[in-house]
Amino acid sequence: MRAAVYDQFGNADVLEVREVDNPPVGPDTVLVRVKATSVNPVDWKIREGYLQGAFPHHLPIIPGWDVAGVVEAVGPAVVTGLEVGDEVYGYVRRDDVKFGTAAELVPAPQRTVTRKPKSLSFDEAAAIPLAGMTAYQALVEALQVKAGERVLVHAAAGGVGHFAVQIAAALGAEVIGTASPKNHDHLRSLGATTVLDYKAGPVSEQLDAPVDAVLDLIGGDALADAPEQVKDVRRIASVIEADTVIELGGTYVFVRPEREHLDALAELVDAGKLRVDVADTYPLEKIADAHQANESGHTRGKIVVTI
């Protein structure tokens, strides 16, 4: 099969597309013929070696955790009801880093995939899993957002942020987002009631009153300012700085595979309550360019790679 591969850690130049052996299919594994994947910051952070202390790494590595495709084979112990030919999507995070999703075939543990939203293309579906579930788990589990509450989402136009705005709105919350002025109208179209310019000074000074919950997707000054933004520091969640947010009394969120959460996101999509921003699409042969675009940190929505 064709796959994007790197044999050493480093910048995007270490990526190449070549023929590799087909992956193994374990007893509780679903083999997916990949139609599309997407690029997330974790992909290039792994490629540069930053997560070696968090997961076992086995070079050569195929990057990618998001997938959308068609079931090619089903292990004998799979109990999810998935069958050959089903269209699926998922967040294929394994217990080690080796077989990623930027390949023609990916072995997906059954907990990581489910049927894709019926209303989406494979490209659109591939953009959802990691970012969508990060937003969902932060808002529903960590922050326990309820209808009528005011929720502040930092970096609201980004991959996780644009999902968070819509999910919070679907929960019945009043959503306040931070973004550059060029994205303000777009965020309002996603359901944000108020949009603030993060470059215009501390957000706590721009708010007319403290909010009920804060989702930090930036870290740094935004997280340092968060206690002044929220009524109760226990309702600060960050996906960026674990030690800092825990010291503040809040919660660190590192997304985990959950079929139920993928199903919940698919329901929101098919109900018209969650849409996907695909910023750009690259063929597999241009995956190095896709990584570099994501590393720039100025993308609105998600970057997709087609296989």
VEXKE-465708 format. One line per 8 residues: their letters; for each residue x, y, z of C-alpha. Coordinates in nm, 4 decimals, padded with zeros to 6 digits, m for minus. Layout:
# residues N
A	X/Y/Z  ... .
# end
This chain:
# residues 307
MRAAVYDQ	00.0000/00.0000/00.0000  00.0986/00.3643/m00.0393  00.1581/00.5609/00.2773  00.3225/00.8752/00.4077  00.6169/00.7656/00.6206  00.9067/00.9078/00.8154  01.2118/00.7132/00.9336  01.3441/00.9801/01.1706 .
FGNADVLE	01.2067/01.2691/01.3705  01.2374/01.6171/01.2250  01.0676/01.8849/01.0159  00.8252/01.8203/00.7306  01.1131/01.7281/00.4998  01.1398/01.3850/00.6675  00.8010/01.2868/00.5207  00.7900/01.0779/00.2053 .
VREVDNPP	00.5218/00.8788/00.0263  00.6215/00.5240/m00.0636  00.5062/00.1637/m00.0818  00.4965/m00.0188/00.2531  00.3631/m00.3527/00.3753  m00.0072/m00.3811/00.4458  m00.0815/m00.3486/00.8189  m00.1876/m00.6430/01.0367 .
VGPDTVLV	m00.5538/m00.6949/01.1271  m00.5935/m00.7892/01.4936  m00.8895/m00.9828/01.6334  m01.0605/m00.6665/01.7636  m00.9495/m00.4460/01.4752  m01.1379/m00.2925/01.1837  m00.9295/m00.2514/00.8679  m01.0294/00.0697/00.6904 .
RVKATSVN	m00.9540/00.1584/00.3291  m00.8808/00.5257/00.3745  m01.0444/00.7935/00.1621  m00.9227/01.0936/00.3621  m00.7428/01.1979/00.6769  m00.6771/01.5391/00.8296  m00.3812/01.7155/00.9869  m00.3810/01.8202/01.3517 .
PVDWKIRE	m00.1070/01.9907/01.5556  m00.0371/01.6615/01.7340  00.0709/01.5098/01.3998  00.3664/01.7413/01.3486  00.4483/01.7433/01.7208  00.4822/01.3636/01.7069  00.6848/01.3958/01.3853  00.9260/01.6303/01.5620 .
GYLQGAFP	00.9586/01.3895/01.8554  00.7805/01.5946/02.1207  00.5526/01.3113/02.2407  00.8108/01.0365/02.2837  00.7547/01.0428/02.6586  00.3783/00.9988/02.6214  00.3517/00.6999/02.3824  00.5846/00.4231/02.2648 .
HHLPIIPG	00.7103/00.5162/01.9158  00.8158/00.2611/01.6539  00.9939/00.3987/01.3468  00.9174/00.4091/01.0591  00.5953/00.5925/01.1477  00.2876/00.6621/00.9374  00.1382/00.9900/01.0675  m00.2254/01.0767/01.1289 .
WDVAGVVE	m00.5042/00.9940/01.3747  m00.8178/01.1077/01.1853  m00.9757/00.8830/00.9243  m01.2725/00.8500/00.6937  m01.3096/00.5528/00.4659  m01.4701/00.2164/00.3980  m01.4420/m00.1021/00.6042  m01.2143/m00.3464/00.4210 .
AVGPAVVT	m01.2049/m00.6264/00.6805  m01.3355/m00.6953/01.0306  m01.1491/m00.8908/01.2984  m01.3301/m01.1962/01.4429  m01.3736/m01.0413/01.7878  m01.5225/m00.7084/01.6741  m01.8624/m00.6525/01.8384  m01.9547/m00.3079/01.7055 .
GLEVGDEV	m02.1785/m00.4317/01.4243  m01.9542/m00.2831/01.1557  m01.9359/m00.4821/00.8342  m01.7268/m00.4829/00.5197  m01.8406/m00.1979/00.2959  m01.9627/00.0309/00.5773  m01.8600/00.3956/00.5512  m01.6856/00.4938/00.8738 .
YGYVRRDD	m01.4926/00.7722/01.0386  m01.2851/00.7791/01.3518  m01.0035/00.8912/01.5749  m00.7534/00.6081/01.5390  m00.5322/00.6664/01.8392  m00.3643/00.3427/01.9307  m00.1594/00.2660/02.2427  00.1599/00.3207/02.0435 .
VKFGTAAE	00.2657/00.5350/01.7494  00.3264/00.3314/01.4342  00.0275/00.2741/01.2046  m00.1283/00.6145/01.1325  m00.4049/00.7141/00.8947  m00.2086/00.8811/00.6126  m00.2120/00.5537/00.4200  m00.4334/00.3493/00.1903 .
LVPAPQRT	m00.5146/00.1065/00.4744  m00.5311/00.1618/00.8488  m00.5904/m00.0946/01.1273  m00.8384/00.0730/01.3630  m00.9133/m00.0665/01.7102  m01.2901/m00.1116/01.7235  m01.3281/00.1559/01.9932  m01.1928/00.4202/01.7554 .
VTRKPKSL	m01.4339/00.4090/01.4582  m01.8047/00.4250/01.3871  m02.0353/00.4972/01.0943  m01.9648/00.8366/00.9435  m02.2272/01.1133/00.9246  m02.4544/01.0338/00.6314  m02.4699/01.3946/00.5148  m02.0925/01.4422/00.4774 .
SFDEAAAI	m01.8364/01.3534/00.2154  m01.5321/01.1523/00.3207  m01.3204/01.4683/00.3079  m01.5545/01.6523/00.5441  m01.5950/01.3550/00.7774  m01.2173/01.3130/00.8098  m01.1930/01.6673/00.9466  m01.4094/01.5964/01.2507 .
PLAGMTAY	m01.2890/01.3194/01.4847  m00.9914/01.4483/01.6857  m01.0908/01.8156/01.6867  m01.4631/01.7491/01.7237  m01.4207/01.5079/02.0129  m01.1726/01.7401/02.1830  m01.4376/02.0118/02.1818  m01.7131/01.7690/02.2826 .
QALVEALQ	m01.5225/01.6146/02.5736  m01.4073/01.9554/02.6979  m01.7557/02.1075/02.6932  m01.9701/01.8109/02.7938  m01.7409/01.6269/03.0360  m01.4801/01.8686/03.1707  m01.6898/02.1867/03.1807  m02.0377/02.0280/03.1968 .
VKAGERVL	m02.1894/02.3158/03.0022  m02.5623/02.3692/03.0516  m02.8260/02.5636/02.8636  m02.8282/02.9331/02.9470  m02.4665/02.9496/03.0600  m02.2077/03.1838/02.9097  m01.9079/03.0013/02.7597  m01.5860/03.1637/02.6403 .
VHAAAGGV	m01.3933/02.9818/02.3644  m01.0415/03.1011/02.2861  m00.9103/03.0555/01.9286  m01.2689/02.9990/01.8240  m01.2023/02.9947/01.4486  m00.9472/02.7125/01.4587  m00.9908/02.3391/01.4140  m01.1147/02.2654/01.7670 .
GHFAVQIA	m01.2569/02.6123/01.8236  m01.5069/02.6183/01.5381  m01.6493/02.2862/01.6580  m01.6593/02.4106/02.0181  m01.8625/02.7178/01.9225  m02.1238/02.5032/01.7491  m02.1382/02.2330/02.0167  m02.1750/02.4899/02.2947 .
AALGAEVI	m02.4521/02.6609/02.0984  m02.6228/02.3238/02.0460  m02.6108/02.2735/02.4234  m02.8037/02.5984/02.4610  m02.5162/02.8117/02.5846  m02.4408/03.1729/02.5010  m02.1064/03.1543/02.3214  m01.8336/03.4171/02.3311 .
GTASPKNH	m01.5394/03.3526/02.1000  m01.2004/03.5129/02.0528  m01.0526/03.5472/01.7050  m00.8936/03.7938/01.4679  m01.1417/04.0453/01.3191  m01.1430/03.8737/00.9773  m01.3137/03.5719/01.1381  m01.5748/03.7533/01.3475 .
DHLRSLGA	m01.8633/03.7318/01.1011  m01.7848/03.3674/01.0358  m01.8020/03.2844/01.4059  m02.1330/03.4598/01.4396  m02.2619/03.2420/01.1562  m02.1567/02.9360/01.3603  m02.3547/03.0480/01.6631  m02.1288/03.2821/01.8617 .
TTVLDYKA	m02.3286/03.5681/02.0105  m02.0217/03.7788/02.0903  m01.6778/03.7785/01.9263  m01.3744/03.9491/02.0780  m01.0425/04.0480/01.9207  m00.7699/03.8690/02.1173  m00.5189/04.1314/02.0006  m00.7164/04.4154/02.1586 .
GPVSEQLD	m00.5896/04.3544/02.5126  m00.6702/04.1071/02.7910  m00.9998/03.9344/02.7229  m01.1020/03.9713/03.0871  m01.1049/04.3481/03.0322  m01.3215/04.3138/02.7196  m01.5903/04.1006/02.8851  m01.8906/04.2819/03.0277 .
APVDAVLD	m01.9103/04.0220/03.3060  m01.7354/03.6957/03.4035  m01.8433/03.3844/03.2143  m01.9523/03.0468/03.3505  m01.6871/02.8409/03.1685  m01.3688/02.8925/02.9651  m01.2219/02.6650/02.6987  m00.8582/02.7578/02.6385 .
LIGGDALA	m00.7108/02.6512/02.3043  m00.4127/02.8896/02.3085  m00.2286/02.8729/02.6416  00.0193/03.1432/02.7390  m00.1324/03.4816/02.8173  m00.4855/03.3599/02.7419  m00.4621/03.0894/03.0073  m00.2911/03.3215/03.2556 .
DAPEQVKD	m00.5823/03.5651/03.2141  m00.8461/03.2905/03.2458  m00.9064/03.3174/03.6251  m01.0181/03.6761/03.5694  m01.2584/03.5655/03.2949  m01.4566/03.3009/03.4813  m01.6746/03.2883/03.7923  m01.5192/02.9637/03.9192 .
VRRIASVI	m01.1648/02.8586/03.8219  m01.2693/02.4937/03.8396  m01.4547/02.5578/03.5138  m01.1464/02.6351/03.3080  m01.0441/02.3646/03.0615  m00.7274/02.3751/02.8511  m00.5921/02.1481/02.5800  m00.2546/02.3241/02.5814 .
EADTVIEL	m00.0862/02.3479/02.9202  m00.1562/02.0612/03.1602  00.0497/02.1756/03.4585  m00.0655/02.5368/03.4393  m00.4380/02.4699/03.4156  m00.4234/02.2101/03.6932  m00.2366/02.4569/03.9159  m00.5140/02.7076/03.8490 .
GGTYVFVR	m00.7711/02.4502/03.9625  m00.9078/02.3701/03.6185  m00.8931/02.0646/03.3931  m00.6537/01.9490/03.1241  m00.8191/01.7776/02.8276  m00.6386/01.5244/02.6071  m00.8914/01.3704/02.3733  m00.9494/00.9952/02.3883 .
PEREHLDA	m01.1248/00.7635/02.1408  m01.4949/00.7184/02.2264  m01.7392/00.5629/01.9787  m02.0339/00.7134/02.1669  m01.8903/01.0618/02.1239  m01.8285/01.0033/01.7543  m02.1914/00.8924/01.7266  m02.3048/01.2059/01.9125 .
LAELVDAG	m02.1086/01.4277/01.6749  m02.2530/01.2455/01.3734  m02.6039/01.3059/01.5087  m02.5320/01.6785/01.5443  m02.3966/01.6899/01.1891  m02.6917/01.5078/01.0355  m02.9323/01.7265/01.2364  m02.7773/02.0381/01.0824 .
KLRVDVAD	m02.6299/02.1594/01.4140  m02.2642/02.1015/01.3331  m02.0865/02.1901/01.0121  m01.7277/02.1434/00.9071  m01.4858/02.4100/00.7870  m01.2345/02.2551/00.5490  m00.9648/02.5168/00.5026  m00.7752/02.3321/00.2315 .
TYPLEKIA	m00.7321/01.9868/00.0786  m00.4052/01.8238/m00.0267  m00.3328/01.4948/m00.2033  m00.1265/01.2410/m00.0101  00.1807/01.3279/m00.2164  00.1637/01.6842/m00.0774  00.1288/01.5863/00.2894  00.4478/01.7729/00.3811 .
DAHQANES	00.2829/02.0931/00.2556  m00.0284/02.0094/00.4615  00.1853/01.9695/00.7752  00.3585/02.3006/00.7106  00.0255/02.4772/00.6608  m00.0997/02.3420/00.9936  00.2221/02.4425/01.1684  00.1685/02.8026/01.0594 .
GHTRGKIV	m00.1087/02.8244/01.3207  m00.3293/03.0575/01.1167  m00.5694/02.8111/00.9553  m00.9438/02.8611/00.9827  m01.1008/02.5181/01.0203  m00.9272/02.1934/00.9207  m00.6717/02.0768/00.6642  m00.7634/01.7531/00.4861 .
VTI	m00.5420/01.5052/00.3030  m00.7014/01.2791/00.0433  m00.5672/00.9286/m00.0186 .
# end
